[in-house]
């Protein structure tokens, strides 16, 4: 038996009559088996995916027979969807990997075990084999994957700020580390957004610390954020909940604006004109799902964030 078959896929194979015990086909997943019984599983050759390969350049940080780590540019969607049927990371991976993809779920396709938003840049790991897919998915489910992000936010989170102490779900840990703990779920009236809840939804924990502050008075902070959980839009939603929305975020950036004369007008205009959420997945670490070796990857800030930081640093 292929140890890389998931419980879900095995269930489907049993239901389809592809499993036999001692020569007899079994369709009941609760059927009893005993030591020494011979179990045969007929797995059809993986079919080609309906998603078409496209020759799109990728920045490959690491690749072996089982997985590939990509530094995704801002503006690229991870997986095709009704509004974005092509030009995605999956289209590019199908072309890049060719036949070196296993039949994840019965289809030849890359195993997407986590995603980052279209306008967020940075590191993403993708499985090329079934075994790697299941191994990586288990680590993400256990929240054992190391994920650090860099972000530029409005305001400067500080443990001495009485406003923050009054926001439910926020507190500070030693070292002036902001911790945000809430539930997250789809917004009732806008299915494209996530909303903070304290009952229902999915548990979400984000930590963040200030790396640099800019402006007089302090108007912006360059933050390091790390995830204990990994929910859709988590950092963007949590920082907005704390009153420190990300620069350039059209969905969660909030109404917070730069204080008058906090920065020279040309620099303030560059901040206001930043065209995406200023968020970059900078560090990704996990146990290699096949070798067990601990691996860790880092990706430098993309040019747009580097340029904006350079402007801010020059006037601070």
N, C-alpha and C positions, 0 to 999 in steps of 0.2 A: 504494500500500500504506500502511496506517495504521501509522506508526512507533511507535505506542503499544502494538501487539500484542506480547506477550511471546513468548519462544522456546517456552515450554511451550504457550501457546495456539495459536501457529502450527503446532506439531507436531500438535495435535489437529485443527486445520482441514485439514491435509494428509491425515491419516488418514481423515477424514470425507469426502474427495473434494471439498473446497470450494476447492481451489487448481488452477488450470490454467495451463499454459505453452504459449504459441502456440496456444491453443484446445484443447489436449489436457489432460484431467484427470490430475493427478500425485498418486500416493499414497505414493511413496517419498521420504522427507525427504532422502535422499542423492542424489537425481537431479541431474545436472549442468545448469547453466544457463550461457548465454553472454551477453555484452554485447549489448544491443539486443533481447533476447527480451521479449515482452510477457507479464507475469505478472498474472493476475486472481485476486482472493481474494473469495469470497462470504461475507460475515459477516452472520449473521442478526441481526435486531433483538434487543437484550438483553431477556431475560425478567425478569418480576418475581420478586423473591426470595421464598422461602417464609417468611422472617422478617417479621413484621407490624410496621408503623410504630406507635409509641405516643407520645402527646402528653406527653412528659416534659421538664420545663424543663432547659435546658442553659446553662452559662456559656460563651459564645462569646468567645474572646480575639481571634481573627482569622478572617476568612473571605473567600475570593474564589471565582472560578469553578472552581478546581482543587483547593483544599484548605481544610480547616477545622481550627483549633486550639481545643481544648476544655480548660477547667480542670475536670477530673473530680472529683466529690466522693468522699470515702471512702464505701464501702458499695455503690458501683455496679460491677457486672461489665461488662467491655468487650464481650464477645461471648456470645450465647446458647450454653448448653451443657445437657446433660441435666438437671443439677440447677438450672439457672437459665434457663428457656426464654423469659422475658420480663423487662421492666424493665431492660434492659441499655442500654449506650451505643449499640449498633447500632440497637436498636429506636427510640431517641430520634432518632438521626441520620436514619433513614429518614423519620420524620415531619417533621423540621426541613428536610431538603434537598428533599423531594418528588421532582420529576422532574429535579432538577439533579444527578443521579448518572449516571455513565457505566456501561457494561456491563462492569465489572471481572470478568474470567473468564467472560463471557457472561451474568452476572446483574446486574441493577440493585441495587447495594449499595455502601455506603461501603468504601473500600479500607483495611483495617486493616493497617498496616505495622509497628506495635509495640504493646505492651500494658503497662499497669501493673496491679498486683494490685488485687483488689476493695477491700481496706481501705487501699490507698495512694491518697492524693489527689494532684492536680496535673495537669501539662500533658501533652497527648497530641495528636499531629497525625494527621489522617485524610485520605486522598485522596478527591477527588470525581470525578476523571477517570482514565482508564487511564494517560495520559502521566504524570500526577503520581504515580500509584501506583508505576509502574516507576522513576521518578526518585528518589522517596523511598526505596523498597526498596533501590536501589543504594547510597544513602548510608548506610543502616543496616548493610548488608552490609560496606561499607568502613570502618565504625566512625568515620565523619567527622562524625556528628551530635553536637552539644554537649548534654550532659545532666548537670545538677547537681541533687542532691537535698539536702534538709535532714532530719536524723534526730536523735533523742534516744536515747542508748545508755547502758548500764550501764558504769561505770568510765570512766577517761580514758586513751585511748591515748597513750603517751609513748615517745619514742625511748630514754629511759634506763631503761625497764622491762625487766629481764632476762627476765621471763616471756615477753614478746612476742618477744624475740630468739631464743627457743627454739622458736617455733611455725613449722613448715615452711610456706613460701609467703608469709611476712610479712617485710617489711623497711621501713626508713624512708629517704625521700629528703630532700634539703635543705628546711628549713622545717618540720621535724617532720611531714612528710606520710607517713602510713601507706600503704604499697602492699601489696596482697594479690593474689597471682598463683597460681591453681590451675586445675584442670580441674573442671567441674561436670557432673553427670549425675543422672538420677532415682535416688532411694534404692532399694536392692534390695528392701526389705521394706515400703516405704510410697510408693506411686506419686504421692502428693500432695506429697511433699517432694523437695528437691534435696540432693545429697550432694557433699562435697568429695572430689575424687580427684587423684592426681598421674600417673595413667596412664589413657588412654582419656577418654571424656567430651568436653566442649567447653571450649576455652581461655577463661578469664575473668580480667579484671583490673579491680580497683577501687582507687581512691585516696580518701583521706579526711583531713581536717584538723580539729582542734578549734577551734571558734569561741568557746564558753564552757564553763566547768566549774562544777559546783554541788556543794555539800556540804562538810562538814569531818569526816573527811577527804573528798577529792574522790570523789564517788559516782556522778555522772552527767556526761555531756558532750553538748553540742549540737554536732553535726558537720555539715560540708559534705562530701558524697560525690560523686564523679563517676566516670562509667563510661568505660572504654576499650572494653569489649565490653558487650553487653546480653543477659544470659542470664536465664532464669526465676529469680526470687527472688534475684538476684545479690547485692545489697547486704545483704539480710537474712542470707543464708547466709555471706557473707564476714565480716561483722562478728561473727557468732556464732562462726565459726571462730577469729577473733582473740581471742575471750573477751569481746567487747563487744556482746552481743546487744541488739537494739532494745527499748526500753520498749514494753510492750503486745503484743509479738509472741508469739502462743500457740504457734507452730510452731517457731521458732528462738530464742526469747528466752533459752533456757538456764536454768540453775539459779542464776545469779548474782543476789544480792539486795542490797538497800541495807544498808550497814553500820549497826549500831545507833547511833542518835543522830547520824547524818550529817546528817539534816534534821529539822526539827520534825515531830512525828507527823502533824499534819494534812496537811502537804505530802507526806510520805512516803506517806500513804494515797492522796492524789490520784495519785501516780506509780503505785502498785500497782493502782489502779483504772482506769487509762487503758485504754480498751476496744478499741484497735486498735494495730497497729504504728505507732509514731510516725515516719512516713516520708512526705515530701512531695516530689513532682517539681516543683522550683521554677523551673528554667531549661531552655529548649529552643531550640537554635539550629541552623540548617541552611541550605543553599542552596535558594532557591525552585526547585522542579524544572522550572518553565516559564520564568520570567524570568531565573533565574540569580542573582538578588539575594540577598545574605546577609541572613537575617532571624533575629531573636532575641526570645524572649518570656520574661517573668517572671511568676510568680504568687505572691502573698503567702501566708504560712502560713494555713491554715484556722483557724477560731475555736478548735477544741479544742486544737490545739498552741500557739496564741498564749496561751490561758488557762493552760495548764500551765507554759509558759515564764515567764509573768508571776509565777506563784506562786514558782517557783524563784528568779527574779531578786530578788524582794522579800526573800528570807531569806538571800541570799548576800552 
